[in-house]
Amino acid sequence: MTKEEIGQAIIEIIEDIVPDEDCSAVDPSAQLREQLDLDSMDFLDIVMELRKKYGVEVPEADYPNLATLNSCVEYLEPKLADK
């Protein structure tokens, strides 16, 4: 997957989890949880969707790597390179 595809996949997962949030103007370098009012359960749902849809395991120690859209893409790019 390309960086753009990974970013779009993350946005789609977030839209499924919190359909009331407007993801069209997400600042890729700002904290997702603050921009979209995500709580800890929403965040865990995102992690679980990544595992279910793409087979990506994200250890709890790596959760800070998923703070922004940019950091998500950077973290997931090597894991999704062959997807």
The first five atom37 places (N, CA, C, CB, O) and aatype in JSON, in Angstrom:
{
  "aatype": [12, 16, 11, 6, 6, 9, 7, 5, 0, 9, 9, 6, 9, 9, 6, 3, 9, 19, 14, 3, 6, 3, 4, 15, 0, 19, 3, 14, 15, 0, 5, 10, 1, 6, 5, 10, 3, 10, 3, 15, 12, 3, 13, 10, 3, 9, 19, 12, 6, 10, 1, 11, 11, 18, 7, 19, 6, 19, 14, 6, 0, 3, 18, 14, 2, 10, 0, 16, 10, 2, 15, 4, 19, 6, 18, 10, 6, 14, 11, 10, 0, 3, 11],
  "atom_mask": [
    [1, 1, 1, 1, 1],
    [1, 1, 1, 1, 1],
    [1, 1, 1, 1, 1],
    [1, 1, 1, 1, 1],
    [1, 1, 1, 1, 1],
    [1, 1, 1, 1, 1],
    [1, 1, 1, 0, 1],
    [1, 1, 1, 1, 1],
    [1, 1, 1, 1, 1],
    [1, 1, 1, 1, 1],
    [1, 1, 1, 1, 1],
    [1, 1, 1, 1, 1],
    [1, 1, 1, 1, 1],
    [1, 1, 1, 1, 1],
    [1, 1, 1, 1, 1],
    [1, 1, 1, 1, 1],
    [1, 1, 1, 1, 1],
    [1, 1, 1, 1, 1],
    [1, 1, 1, 1, 1],
    [1, 1, 1, 1, 1],
    [1, 1, 1, 1, 1],
    [1, 1, 1, 1, 1],
    [1, 1, 1, 1, 1],
    [1, 1, 1, 1, 1],
    [1, 1, 1, 1, 1],
    [1, 1, 1, 1, 1],
    [1, 1, 1, 1, 1],
    [1, 1, 1, 1, 1],
    [1, 1, 1, 1, 1],
    [1, 1, 1, 1, 1],
    [1, 1, 1, 1, 1],
    [1, 1, 1, 1, 1],
    [1, 1, 1, 1, 1],
    [1, 1, 1, 1, 1],
    [1, 1, 1, 1, 1],
    [1, 1, 1, 1, 1],
    [1, 1, 1, 1, 1],
    [1, 1, 1, 1, 1],
    [1, 1, 1, 1, 1],
    [1, 1, 1, 1, 1],
    [1, 1, 1, 1, 1],
    [1, 1, 1, 1, 1],
    [1, 1, 1, 1, 1],
    [1, 1, 1, 1, 1],
    [1, 1, 1, 1, 1],
    [1, 1, 1, 1, 1],
    [1, 1, 1, 1, 1],
    [1, 1, 1, 1, 1],
    [1, 1, 1, 1, 1],
    [1, 1, 1, 1, 1],
    [1, 1, 1, 1, 1],
    [1, 1, 1, 1, 1],
    [1, 1, 1, 1, 1],
    [1, 1, 1, 1, 1],
    [1, 1, 1, 0, 1],
    [1, 1, 1, 1, 1],
    [1, 1, 1, 1, 1],
    [1, 1, 1, 1, 1],
    [1, 1, 1, 1, 1],
    [1, 1, 1, 1, 1],
    [1, 1, 1, 1, 1],
    [1, 1, 1, 1, 1],
    [1, 1, 1, 1, 1],
    [1, 1, 1, 1, 1],
    [1, 1, 1, 1, 1],
    [1, 1, 1, 1, 1],
    [1, 1, 1, 1, 1],
    [1, 1, 1, 1, 1],
    [1, 1, 1, 1, 1],
    [1, 1, 1, 1, 1],
    [1, 1, 1, 1, 1],
    [1, 1, 1, 1, 1],
    [1, 1, 1, 1, 1],
    [1, 1, 1, 1, 1],
    [1, 1, 1, 1, 1],
    [1, 1, 1, 1, 1],
    [1, 1, 1, 1, 1],
    [1, 1, 1, 1, 1],
    [1, 1, 1, 1, 1],
    [1, 1, 1, 1, 1],
    [1, 1, 1, 1, 1],
    [1, 1, 1, 1, 1],
    [1, 1, 1, 1, 1]
  ],
  "atom_positions": [
    [[0.84, -1.19, 0.0], [0.0, 0.0, 0.0], [0.89, 1.25, 0.0], [-0.96, 0.0, 1.23], [1.96, 1.27, 0.61]],
    [[0.43, 2.26, -0.68], [1.16, 3.53, -0.68], [0.81, 4.32, 0.58], [0.82, 4.36, -1.95], [-0.13, 3.97, 1.3]],
    [[1.57, 5.37, 0.84], [1.28, 6.22, 2.0], [-0.12, 6.8, 1.9], [2.32, 7.35, 2.12], [-0.85, 6.87, 2.89]],
    [[-0.5, 7.21, 0.69], [-1.83, 7.79, 0.5], [-2.93, 6.76, 0.8], [-1.98, 8.32, -0.94], [-3.93, 7.08, 1.44]],
    [[-2.72, 5.54, 0.33], [-3.7, 4.48, 0.58], [-3.8, 4.15, 2.06], [-3.33, 3.22, -0.2], [-4.89, 3.91, 2.58]],
    [[-2.67, 4.15, 2.75], [-2.68, 3.88, 4.19], [-3.43, 4.99, 4.92], [-1.23, 3.75, 4.74], [-4.26, 4.71, 5.79]],
    [[-3.14, 6.23, 4.56], [-3.85, 7.35, 5.19], [-5.35, 7.27, 4.96], [0.0, 0.0, 0.0], [-6.13, 7.51, 5.87]],
    [[-5.74, 6.94, 3.74], [-7.16, 6.81, 3.43], [-7.79, 5.65, 4.2], [-7.37, 6.61, 1.92], [-8.92, 5.76, 4.67]],
    [[-7.06, 4.56, 4.33], [-7.57, 3.4, 5.08], [-7.81, 3.77, 6.55], [-6.59, 2.21, 4.99], [-8.81, 3.36, 7.14]],
    [[-6.89, 4.54, 7.13], [-7.05, 4.97, 8.52], [-8.28, 5.86, 8.65], [-5.79, 5.72, 9.01], [-9.08, 5.69, 9.57]],
    [[-8.44, 6.8, 7.73], [-9.61, 7.69, 7.76], [-10.9, 6.88, 7.64], [-9.53, 8.74, 6.62], [-11.87, 7.15, 8.35]],
    [[-10.92, 5.9, 6.75], [-12.12, 5.07, 6.58], [-12.44, 4.29, 7.85], [-11.94, 4.1, 5.4], [-13.61, 4.17, 8.22]],
    [[-11.42, 3.78, 8.51], [-11.65, 3.06, 9.77], [-12.23, 4.01, 10.81], [-10.33, 2.44, 10.29], [-13.18, 3.67, 11.51]],
    [[-11.66, 5.21, 10.91], [-12.16, 6.19, 11.88], [-13.6, 6.57, 11.56], [-11.26, 7.45, 11.89], [-14.42, 6.68, 12.46]],
    [[-13.92, 6.76, 10.28], [-15.29, 7.12, 9.89], [-16.28, 6.01, 10.26], [-15.36, 7.39, 8.38], [-17.42, 6.3, 10.62]],
    [[-15.84, 4.76, 10.17], [-16.72, 3.65, 10.56], [-16.95, 3.63, 12.07], [-16.12, 2.32, 10.11], [-18.04, 3.31, 12.53]],
    [[-15.92, 3.98, 12.83], [-16.0, 3.9, 14.29], [-16.74, 5.1, 14.88], [-14.59, 3.81, 14.88], [-17.53, 4.94, 15.81]],
    [[-16.48, 6.27, 14.35], [-17.15, 7.49, 14.84], [-17.8, 8.21, 13.65], [-16.13, 8.44, 15.58], [-17.28, 9.22, 13.18]],
    [[-18.93, 7.69, 13.17], [-19.54, 8.24, 11.96], [-20.0, 9.69, 12.1], [-20.72, 7.4, 11.57], [-20.22, 10.36, 11.09]],
    [[-20.16, 10.19, 13.32], [-20.61, 11.57, 13.51], [-19.48, 12.59, 13.35], [-21.24, 11.71, 14.86], [-19.74, 13.79, 13.26]],
    [[-18.24, 12.12, 13.32], [-17.11, 13.03, 13.2], [-16.83, 13.34, 11.73], [-15.85, 12.44, 13.87], [-16.96, 12.47, 10.86]],
    [[-16.45, 14.58, 11.45], [-16.09, 14.99, 10.1], [-14.6, 14.78, 9.91], [-16.49, 16.47, 9.82], [-13.79, 15.51, 10.48]],
    [[-14.24, 13.8, 9.12], [-12.83, 13.46, 8.89], [-12.26, 14.15, 7.66], [-12.67, 11.97, 8.74], [-11.1, 13.94, 7.32]],
    [[-13.06, 14.97, 6.99], [-12.6, 15.57, 5.74], [-11.51, 16.62, 5.94], [-13.77, 16.2, 5.04], [-10.74, 16.9, 5.02]],
    [[-11.44, 17.2, 7.12], [-10.46, 18.27, 7.36], [-9.43, 17.87, 8.41], [-11.17, 19.55, 7.79], [-8.92, 18.72, 9.14]],
    [[-9.12, 16.59, 8.49], [-8.15, 16.13, 9.49], [-6.77, 16.7, 9.15], [-8.09, 14.57, 9.53], [-6.29, 16.59, 8.03]],
    [[-6.16, 17.31, 10.17], [-4.78, 17.8, 10.03], [-3.87, 16.6, 10.27], [-4.47, 18.99, 11.05], [-3.84, 16.06, 11.38]],
    [[-3.12, 16.17, 9.26], [-2.32, 14.95, 9.4], [-1.23, 15.03, 10.45], [-1.71, 14.62, 8.09], [-0.72, 13.99, 10.86]],
    [[-0.86, 16.22, 10.9], [0.2, 16.32, 11.9], [-0.33, 16.6, 13.3], [1.17, 17.39, 11.5], [0.45, 16.72, 14.25]],
    [[-1.65, 16.72, 13.45], [-2.24, 16.98, 14.77], [-2.76, 15.68, 15.38], [-3.39, 18.02, 14.65], [-3.06, 14.71, 14.68]],
    [[-2.86, 15.69, 16.7], [-3.34, 14.52, 17.44], [-4.75, 14.13, 16.99], [-3.32, 14.79, 18.96], [-5.67, 14.95, 17.04]],
    [[-4.91, 12.89, 16.55], [-6.23, 12.42, 16.09], [-7.25, 12.45, 17.22], [-6.12, 11.0, 15.52], [-8.39, 12.85, 17.01]],
    [[-6.84, 12.01, 18.41], [-7.79, 11.92, 19.52], [-8.36, 13.28, 19.88], [-7.12, 11.3, 20.74], [-9.52, 13.38, 20.27]],
    [[-7.57, 14.32, 19.75], [-8.05, 15.66, 20.09], [-8.88, 16.27, 18.95], [-6.87, 16.58, 20.42], [-9.88, 16.93, 19.2]],
    [[-8.46, 16.04, 17.71], [-9.2, 16.59, 16.57], [-10.58, 15.99, 16.44], [-8.43, 16.36, 15.3], [-11.55, 16.69, 16.13]],
    [[-10.67, 14.69, 16.68], [-11.91, 13.96, 16.4], [-12.63, 13.52, 17.65], [-11.62, 12.76, 15.54], [-13.6, 12.76, 17.58]],
    [[-12.16, 13.98, 18.8], [-12.81, 13.64, 20.06], [-12.95, 12.12, 20.23], [-14.19, 14.3, 20.14], [-14.01, 11.62, 20.59]],
    [[-11.84, 11.42, 19.97], [-11.82, 9.97, 20.14], [-11.51, 9.63, 21.58], [-10.79, 9.31, 19.19], [-10.61, 10.22, 22.18]],
    [[-12.24, 8.69, 22.15], [-11.9, 8.24, 23.49], [-11.03, 6.98, 23.4], [-13.18, 7.97, 24.32], [-10.73, 6.51, 22.3]],
    [[-10.64, 6.45, 24.53], [-9.73, 5.3, 24.53], [-10.36, 4.07, 23.88], [-9.29, 4.98, 25.95], [-9.66, 3.27, 23.26]],
    [[-11.66, 3.9, 24.03], [-12.33, 2.76, 23.4], [-12.34, 2.91, 21.88], [-13.77, 2.6, 23.94], [-12.16, 1.93, 21.16]],
    [[-12.56, 4.13, 21.4], [-12.51, 4.37, 19.96], [-11.12, 4.03, 19.43], [-12.87, 5.84, 19.64], [-10.98, 3.41, 18.37]],
    [[-10.1, 4.44, 20.17], [-8.73, 4.17, 19.76], [-8.47, 2.67, 19.69], [-7.73, 4.85, 20.72], [-7.85, 2.18, 18.74]],
    [[-8.93, 1.94, 20.69], [-8.77, 0.48, 20.68], [-9.53, -0.14, 19.51], [-9.26, -0.13, 22.01], [-9.06, -1.11, 18.91]],
    [[-10.68, 0.4, 19.19], [-11.44, -0.09, 18.03], [-10.64, 0.1, 16.74], [-12.8, 0.64, 17.92], [-10.67, -0.77, 15.87]],
    [[-9.93, 1.22, 16.62], [-9.09, 1.45, 15.45], [-8.01, 0.4, 15.37], [-8.46, 2.87, 15.5], [-7.76, -0.17, 14.3]],
    [[-7.36, 0.13, 16.49], [-6.3, -0.89, 16.54], [-6.86, -2.26, 16.15], [-5.66, -0.95, 17.95], [-6.23, -3.0, 15.4]],
    [[-8.04, -2.58, 16.67], [-8.64, -3.89, 16.35], [-9.03, -3.99, 14.88], [-9.88, -4.13, 17.23], [-8.89, -5.05, 14.28]],
    [[-9.51, -2.9, 14.3], [-9.85, -2.89, 12.87], [-8.61, -3.07, 12.01], [-10.56, -1.59, 12.49], [-8.66, -3.76, 10.99]],
    [[-7.5, -2.46, 12.41], [-6.25, -2.66, 11.67], [-5.87, -4.13, 11.67], [-5.11, -1.81, 12.29], [-5.41, -4.65, 10.65]],
    [[-6.06, -4.79, 12.8], [-5.74, -6.21, 12.88], [-6.7, -7.03, 12.02], [-5.77, -6.69, 14.33], [-6.29, -7.93, 11.29]],
    [[-8.0, -6.71, 12.12], [-9.0, -7.48, 11.4], [-8.89, -7.29, 9.88], [-10.4, -7.08, 11.87], [-8.92, -8.26, 9.13]],
    [[-8.77, -6.04, 9.42], [-8.75, -5.76, 7.99], [-7.41, -6.05, 7.32], [-9.11, -4.33, 7.76], [-7.37, -6.5, 6.18]],
    [[-6.33, -5.79, 8.04], [-5.02, -5.84, 7.39], [-4.03, -6.8, 8.05], [-4.42, -4.47, 7.38], [-2.91, -6.95, 7.58]],
    [[-4.44, -7.46, 9.13], [-3.56, -8.41, 9.79], [-2.39, -7.76, 10.51], [0.0, 0.0, 0.0], [-1.36, -8.4, 10.72]],
    [[-2.54, -6.48, 10.87], [-1.46, -5.75, 11.53], [-1.66, -5.79, 13.04], [-1.4, -4.28, 11.02], [-2.69, -5.35, 13.55]],
    [[-0.69, -6.33, 13.74], [-0.7, -6.33, 15.19], [0.01, -5.07, 15.67], [-0.03, -7.63, 15.77], [1.14, -4.8, 15.27]],
    [[-0.65, -4.31, 16.54], [-0.04, -3.13, 17.12], [0.08, -3.35, 18.62], [-0.87, -1.83, 16.79], [-0.91, -3.27, 19.34]],
    [[1.31, -3.62, 19.1], [1.47, -3.82, 20.54], [1.15, -2.53, 21.31], [2.91, -4.27, 20.86], [1.32, -1.43, 20.79]],
    [[0.68, -2.69, 22.53], [0.29, -1.53, 23.33], [1.44, -0.52, 23.46], [-0.16, -1.98, 24.72], [1.2, 0.69, 23.49]],
    [[2.66, -1.0, 23.53], [3.82, -0.11, 23.64], [3.97, 0.8, 22.41], [5.1, -0.93, 23.82], [4.61, 1.84, 22.49]],
    [[3.37, 0.4, 21.28], [3.47, 1.18, 20.05], [2.3, 2.14, 19.83], [3.57, 0.24, 18.87], [2.29, 2.88, 18.85]],
    [[1.32, 2.15, 20.72], [0.15, 3.02, 20.55], [0.53, 4.49, 20.34], [-0.75, 2.9, 21.76], [-0.13, 5.16, 19.55]],
    [[1.57, 5.01, 21.02], [1.93, 6.42, 20.77], [2.3, 6.68, 19.31], [3.1, 6.82, 21.66], [2.22, 7.82, 18.85]],
    [[2.71, 5.64, 18.57], [3.04, 5.81, 17.15], [1.81, 6.06, 16.29], [3.77, 4.58, 16.64], [1.94, 6.38, 15.11]],
    [[0.63, 5.92, 16.87], [-0.62, 6.12, 16.13], [-1.32, 7.42, 16.53], [-1.55, 4.94, 16.36], [-2.52, 7.56, 16.33]],
    [[-0.57, 8.35, 17.08], [-1.17, 9.58, 17.61], [-1.7, 10.51, 16.52], [-0.16, 10.32, 18.43], [-2.77, 11.1, 16.69]],
    [[-0.97, 10.64, 15.43], [-1.4, 11.52, 14.34], [-1.58, 10.7, 13.08], [-0.38, 12.68, 14.1], [-1.12, 9.55, 13.01]],
    [[-2.23, 11.26, 12.08], [-2.39, 10.54, 10.82], [-1.02, 10.29, 10.19], [-3.3, 11.34, 9.85], [-0.77, 9.2, 9.67]],
    [[-0.15, 11.29, 10.23], [1.2, 11.11, 9.68], [1.96, 10.0, 10.39], [1.98, 12.41, 9.76], [2.61, 9.17, 9.75]],
    [[1.88, 9.98, 11.73], [2.62, 8.95, 12.47], [2.02, 7.57, 12.22], [2.63, 9.27, 13.98], [2.74, 6.58, 12.2]],
    [[0.71, 7.5, 12.04], [0.07, 6.22, 11.69], [0.63, 5.7, 10.38], [-1.47, 6.38, 11.59], [1.0, 4.53, 10.26]],
    [[0.68, 6.58, 9.39], [1.16, 6.18, 8.07], [2.62, 5.72, 8.15], [1.02, 7.35, 7.06], [2.98, 4.68, 7.59]],
    [[3.46, 6.48, 8.86], [4.87, 6.12, 8.99], [5.03, 4.77, 9.69], [5.64, 7.21, 9.75], [5.86, 3.95, 9.29]],
    [[4.25, 4.55, 10.74], [4.33, 3.31, 11.5], [3.82, 2.12, 10.69], [3.54, 3.43, 12.8], [4.42, 1.04, 10.71]],
    [[2.73, 2.33, 9.97], [2.09, 1.22, 9.27], [2.69, 0.92, 7.9], [0.63, 1.51, 9.1], [2.54, -0.19, 7.39]],
    [[3.37, 1.88, 7.3], [3.9, 1.67, 5.95], [4.73, 0.39, 5.81], [4.74, 2.85, 5.54], [4.46, -0.39, 4.9]],
    [[5.73, 0.14, 6.66], [6.5, -1.1, 6.48], [5.65, -2.36, 6.75], [7.73, -1.09, 7.41], [5.89, -3.42, 6.17]],
    [[4.66, -2.24, 7.63], [3.82, -3.39, 7.97], [2.82, -3.72, 6.85], [3.06, -3.13, 9.26], [2.37, -4.86, 6.73]],
    [[2.49, -2.71, 6.04], [1.51, -2.89, 4.97], [2.15, -2.87, 3.58], [0.45, -1.81, 5.05], [1.44, -2.8, 2.57]],
    [[3.45, -2.93, 3.52], [4.16, -2.82, 2.24], [3.72, -3.89, 1.24], [5.67, -2.92, 2.47], [3.68, -3.64, 0.04]],
    [[3.41, -5.06, 1.73], [3.04, -6.16, 0.83], [1.55, -6.38, 0.71], [3.69, -7.43, 1.28], [1.12, -7.39, 0.16]],
    [[0.75, -5.46, 1.22], [-0.71, -5.61, 1.2], [-1.3, -4.99, -0.04], [-1.34, -4.99, 2.44], [-2.51, -5.02, -0.23]]
  ]
}
